[in-house]
Amino acid sequence: MELSELKNNFKEISRKRIESTDENSYCEKNWMPISDMPYHYVKWTCPTEVVKYDINTGVTTQVSLVQQDVSFKRDVRGGSQVVKYKDYYVALTHEVDLWNDEQGRKDAQYYHRFIVWDKDWNIVYNSDEFKFADARIEFSCGIHFEKNELLITFGFQDTTSFILTMPNIYFEELVGMKNNSNFFARDTAKDIFTKYALDYDNGKNNFNLGLYYYQQSQWASSLSFFLRAAASSASAISFAAFSLAASATFFQLAAFSFATARSFAWFSLATCSFSLSRAILSMACLFLDCISAIFNW
């Protein structure tokens, strides 16, 4: 862990390494700062270990270690900061399933969970595990209660960032503070983001988000959703539509670009500085299936 000092336009002017209290610890990258306790961190969630870093001496000491009555099937790792809510402390943590794919590369599925402590750091409430947007890689790094809403920042597939707002009443139901109500009976806005959130397996919803980010010149984000559209149950329709939209244009990405020769033709790899072999192969196979497709959304 490292502590950065920022000034002006969030420019880093200094950095200090925070030493662990355990020299043999295997993972020290997800400490959660406690918002109303400067230089205090929740180092581990279950059991809950709170530590304090002395900025003058550079020494980290354990403040408390609380064994919990609850258990979880995976390690509960840090994510957001720890914030006060009423008489409780709240954090949004993450859990991960790790494995190696057929090429021997590390792959993962990320999940989230709300943890609620009392003032003595006993876990009194927690949510079930969940995902925000059905991505393999999702990570939240901040939460904030503002009036009647909870604001959550999270990253999607290491390409796209979102801010999600959640009514406090739904948060309380999610963690078990209150019984479920008819909260979902209310009308919901139908913008492209909400449509995706309510039906993230829908090829059209993924394609529309990919097109939105493409029009914003957000190449990596657009590719994430175009690939999801291609892999969805409507893959043939989605990918054929993308092929027409991209006809005679250059789809430029941060480290690579695809050139489309003509509508319903072939893709050629223009430049590539990193490996997307699995994605390219999947796209090519799906594109062959789309060549003769007739589509109409």
C-alpha positions as CSV (number, residue, x, y, z in Angstrom):
1,M,0.0,0.0,0.0
2,E,1.1,3.5,-0.7
3,L,-0.2,6.9,0.4
4,S,-0.1,9.7,-2.2
5,E,-0.2,13.5,-1.5
6,L,-2.2,15.4,-4.1
7,K,-2.4,19.1,-4.7
8,N,-3.9,21.6,-7.2
9,N,-5.4,19.6,-10.1
10,F,-5.0,16.3,-8.2
11,K,-1.3,16.3,-9.1
12,E,0.7,13.8,-7.1
13,I,3.6,15.6,-5.3
14,S,4.7,12.9,-2.9
15,R,4.2,9.3,-2.0
16,K,4.9,7.2,1.1
17,R,4.9,3.4,1.4
18,I,2.6,2.0,4.1
19,E,4.2,-1.0,5.6
20,S,2.1,-4.0,6.6
21,T,1.8,-5.2,10.2
22,D,2.5,-8.7,8.9
23,E,5.7,-9.4,6.9
24,N,4.3,-12.7,5.7
25,S,1.0,-11.4,4.4
26,Y,0.2,-12.5,0.8
27,C,-2.0,-9.6,-0.3
28,E,-1.7,-6.0,0.8
29,K,-3.4,-4.0,-2.0
30,N,-7.1,-3.6,-0.9
31,W,-7.0,-1.7,2.4
32,M,-10.1,0.5,2.9
33,P,-9.6,4.0,4.4
34,I,-12.1,4.9,7.1
35,S,-13.5,8.3,6.1
36,D,-13.9,9.8,9.5
37,M,-10.7,8.3,11.0
38,P,-7.6,9.7,9.3
39,Y,-4.9,7.2,8.5
40,H,-7.0,4.3,9.8
41,Y,-7.8,1.4,7.4
42,V,-9.8,-1.8,7.4
43,K,-7.1,-4.2,6.4
44,W,-9.2,-7.4,6.5
45,T,-12.9,-7.7,6.5
46,C,-13.6,-11.1,8.1
47,P,-12.1,-11.2,10.7
48,T,-12.1,-7.4,10.7
49,E,-8.6,-5.9,11.3
50,V,-8.3,-2.2,11.7
51,V,-4.9,-0.6,11.5
52,K,-3.4,2.9,11.9
53,Y,-0.5,4.3,9.9
54,D,1.7,6.9,11.6
55,I,2.6,9.4,8.8
56,N,5.5,10.8,10.9
57,T,7.2,7.5,11.8
58,G,6.0,5.3,8.9
59,V,4.9,2.6,11.4
60,T,1.6,0.7,11.0
61,T,0.0,-0.7,14.2
62,Q,-3.0,-2.9,14.7
63,V,-5.9,-1.0,16.4
64,S,-8.4,-3.9,16.7
65,L,-9.0,-7.4,15.5
66,V,-12.6,-8.6,15.7
67,Q,-13.6,-12.2,15.0
68,Q,-17.0,-12.4,13.3
69,D,-20.0,-14.7,13.7
70,V,-20.6,-14.7,9.9
71,S,-18.5,-16.4,7.2
72,F,-18.2,-16.2,3.5
73,K,-17.2,-18.8,0.9
74,R,-14.4,-16.5,-0.5
75,D,-12.0,-14.0,0.9
76,V,-13.8,-10.7,1.3
77,R,-11.4,-8.1,0.0
78,G,-11.5,-4.3,0.1
79,G,-13.0,-2.1,-2.5
80,S,-14.5,1.3,-1.5
81,Q,-13.6,3.4,1.5
82,V,-15.5,2.8,4.8
83,V,-18.1,5.5,5.4
84,K,-20.6,6.3,8.2
85,Y,-24.3,5.6,7.7
86,K,-26.5,6.4,10.6
87,D,-24.9,4.5,13.5
88,Y,-23.0,2.1,11.3
89,Y,-19.9,1.8,9.1
90,V,-20.4,0.7,5.5
91,A,-18.1,-0.6,2.8
92,L,-18.5,-2.2,-0.6
93,T,-16.1,-5.1,-0.8
94,H,-15.2,-7.5,-3.6
95,E,-14.6,-11.2,-4.0
96,V,-13.0,-13.0,-6.8
97,D,-12.9,-16.5,-8.4
98,L,-9.5,-17.0,-10.1
99,W,-8.4,-19.6,-12.6
100,N,-6.2,-20.1,-15.7
101,D,-7.9,-20.3,-19.1
102,E,-7.1,-22.8,-21.9
103,Q,-4.0,-20.7,-22.8
104,G,-2.8,-20.8,-19.2
105,R,-3.5,-17.1,-18.7
106,K,-5.1,-15.8,-15.5
107,D,-8.9,-15.2,-15.7
108,A,-11.4,-14.2,-13.1
109,Q,-15.0,-13.5,-12.1
110,Y,-15.5,-10.5,-9.7
111,Y,-18.4,-10.1,-7.3
112,H,-19.4,-7.4,-4.8
113,R,-20.9,-7.4,-1.3
114,F,-22.0,-4.7,1.1
115,I,-20.6,-5.1,4.6
116,V,-22.1,-3.2,7.5
117,W,-20.4,-2.9,10.9
118,D,-21.5,-1.5,14.2
119,K,-19.3,1.0,16.1
120,D,-17.3,-1.9,17.6
121,W,-16.6,-3.4,14.2
122,N,-19.0,-6.3,14.5
123,I,-20.5,-7.3,11.2
124,V,-24.2,-6.8,11.8
125,Y,-25.5,-6.8,8.2
126,N,-24.3,-7.8,4.8
127,S,-25.8,-8.2,1.3
128,D,-25.6,-11.3,-0.9
129,E,-22.9,-11.2,-3.6
130,F,-23.8,-9.4,-6.8
131,K,-22.6,-7.9,-10.0
132,F,-23.3,-4.4,-11.4
133,A,-23.4,-5.1,-15.1
134,D,-22.6,-8.8,-15.6
135,A,-19.0,-8.2,-16.5
136,R,-16.3,-10.7,-15.5
137,I,-14.1,-7.8,-14.2
138,E,-15.9,-5.2,-12.1
139,F,-14.4,-3.2,-9.3
140,S,-15.8,-0.5,-7.1
141,C,-13.4,2.1,-5.5
142,G,-15.8,4.5,-3.9
143,I,-19.2,5.0,-2.2
144,H,-20.8,8.2,-0.8
145,F,-24.2,8.7,0.9
146,E,-25.7,12.0,-0.2
147,K,-29.2,12.9,1.2
148,N,-31.5,10.0,0.2
149,E,-29.1,8.3,-2.2
150,L,-26.0,6.2,-2.2
151,L,-23.5,7.0,-5.0
152,I,-21.2,4.2,-6.2
153,T,-18.3,4.4,-8.6
154,F,-17.3,1.2,-10.4
155,G,-15.2,0.0,-13.3
156,F,-16.4,-2.3,-16.1
157,Q,-14.0,-4.7,-17.8
158,D,-11.1,-2.3,-17.1
159,T,-12.4,-0.1,-20.0
160,T,-15.4,1.8,-18.7
161,S,-16.2,3.7,-15.6
162,F,-19.7,4.4,-14.2
163,I,-21.4,6.2,-11.3
164,L,-24.4,4.4,-10.0
165,T,-27.1,6.0,-7.7
166,M,-29.0,3.8,-5.3
167,P,-31.9,5.0,-3.1
168,N,-31.0,4.5,0.6
169,I,-34.2,2.5,1.1
170,Y,-33.0,0.0,-1.5
171,F,-29.6,-0.2,0.2
172,E,-31.2,-1.0,3.5
173,E,-33.3,-3.7,1.9
174,L,-30.3,-5.1,0.1
175,V,-28.3,-5.6,3.3
176,G,-31.2,-6.7,5.5
177,M,-31.9,-3.6,7.6
178,K,-35.4,-3.5,6.3
179,N,-37.8,-6.0,4.7
180,N,-38.4,-5.8,1.0
181,S,-41.0,-3.4,-0.2
182,N,-42.6,-2.6,-3.6
183,F,-39.7,-0.4,-4.5
184,F,-39.4,-1.9,-8.0
185,A,-43.0,-1.0,-8.8
186,R,-42.1,2.5,-9.6
187,D,-41.5,3.7,-13.2
188,T,-37.9,3.5,-14.4
189,A,-36.2,5.8,-17.0
190,K,-35.6,4.1,-20.3
191,D,-32.2,5.6,-21.4
192,I,-29.7,3.3,-23.0
193,F,-27.8,2.7,-19.7
194,T,-31.0,1.7,-17.8
195,K,-32.1,-0.6,-20.6
196,Y,-28.8,-2.4,-20.5
197,A,-28.9,-2.7,-16.7
198,L,-32.4,-4.2,-16.8
199,D,-31.5,-6.6,-19.6
200,Y,-27.8,-7.0,-20.0
201,D,-28.0,-10.1,-22.1
202,N,-29.9,-8.4,-24.9
203,G,-27.8,-8.0,-28.0
204,K,-29.4,-4.7,-29.0
205,N,-28.8,-3.1,-25.7
206,N,-25.2,-4.0,-25.8
207,F,-24.9,-2.9,-29.4
208,N,-26.5,0.5,-28.6
209,L,-24.0,1.1,-25.8
210,G,-21.1,0.1,-28.0
211,L,-22.3,2.5,-30.7
212,Y,-22.7,5.3,-28.1
213,Y,-19.1,4.9,-26.9
214,Y,-17.9,4.6,-30.5
215,Q,-19.5,7.9,-31.3
216,Q,-17.8,9.4,-28.2
217,S,-14.4,8.1,-29.4
218,Q,-14.2,5.8,-26.4
219,W,-12.7,2.9,-28.4
220,A,-12.0,0.4,-25.6
221,S,-15.4,0.9,-24.0
222,S,-17.2,0.5,-27.4
223,L,-15.3,-2.7,-28.1
224,S,-16.3,-4.2,-24.8
225,F,-20.0,-3.8,-25.6
226,F,-19.7,-4.7,-29.3
227,L,-18.1,-8.0,-28.2
228,R,-20.9,-8.6,-25.7
229,A,-23.4,-8.0,-28.5
230,A,-21.6,-10.4,-30.7
231,A,-21.6,-13.1,-27.9
232,S,-25.3,-12.6,-26.9
233,S,-28.2,-14.7,-28.0
234,A,-28.8,-12.2,-30.8
235,S,-25.1,-12.4,-31.9
236,A,-25.8,-12.8,-35.6
237,I,-28.1,-9.8,-35.8
238,S,-25.9,-7.7,-33.6
239,F,-22.7,-8.4,-35.4
240,A,-24.2,-8.0,-38.8
241,A,-25.6,-4.6,-37.8
242,F,-22.2,-3.6,-36.5
243,S,-20.5,-4.7,-39.8
244,L,-22.8,-2.4,-41.8
245,A,-22.3,0.5,-39.4
246,A,-18.5,0.1,-39.6
247,S,-18.5,-0.4,-43.4
248,A,-15.8,1.8,-45.1
249,T,-14.6,3.3,-41.8
250,F,-11.6,2.7,-39.6
251,F,-12.4,1.4,-36.1
252,Q,-9.3,2.8,-34.2
253,L,-8.5,1.6,-30.7
254,A,-5.8,2.6,-28.3
255,A,-3.4,-0.1,-29.3
256,F,-5.0,-1.6,-32.5
257,S,-7.4,-0.9,-35.3
258,F,-9.6,-3.0,-37.5
259,A,-10.3,-2.1,-41.2
260,T,-13.5,-3.1,-42.8
261,A,-13.0,-3.8,-46.5
262,R,-16.6,-3.5,-47.5
263,S,-20.1,-4.5,-46.2
264,F,-20.4,-8.2,-45.4
265,A,-16.8,-8.8,-46.3
266,W,-13.8,-9.7,-44.2
267,F,-12.0,-8.0,-41.3
268,S,-8.2,-7.4,-41.6
269,L,-6.1,-6.6,-38.6
270,A,-4.5,-3.3,-39.2
271,T,-2.2,-2.9,-36.2
272,C,-2.1,-4.8,-32.9
273,S,0.3,-4.2,-30.0
274,F,-1.4,-6.6,-27.6
275,S,-3.0,-10.0,-27.9
276,L,-6.8,-10.3,-28.4
277,S,-6.6,-13.7,-30.1
278,R,-9.6,-15.2,-28.4
279,A,-11.7,-12.1,-29.1
280,I,-10.6,-11.9,-32.7
281,L,-11.3,-15.6,-33.3
282,S,-14.8,-15.3,-31.8
283,M,-15.6,-12.2,-33.8
284,A,-14.5,-13.9,-37.0
285,C,-16.5,-17.0,-36.4
286,L,-19.6,-14.9,-35.6
287,F,-19.1,-12.7,-38.6
288,L,-19.1,-15.7,-40.9
289,D,-22.5,-16.7,-39.4
290,C,-23.7,-13.2,-40.1
291,I,-22.8,-12.9,-43.8
292,S,-26.2,-14.1,-45.1
293,A,-28.3,-12.8,-42.2
294,I,-31.3,-10.6,-42.8
295,F,-31.9,-8.4,-39.8
296,N,-34.4,-5.8,-38.7
297,W,-34.6,-4.4,-35.2
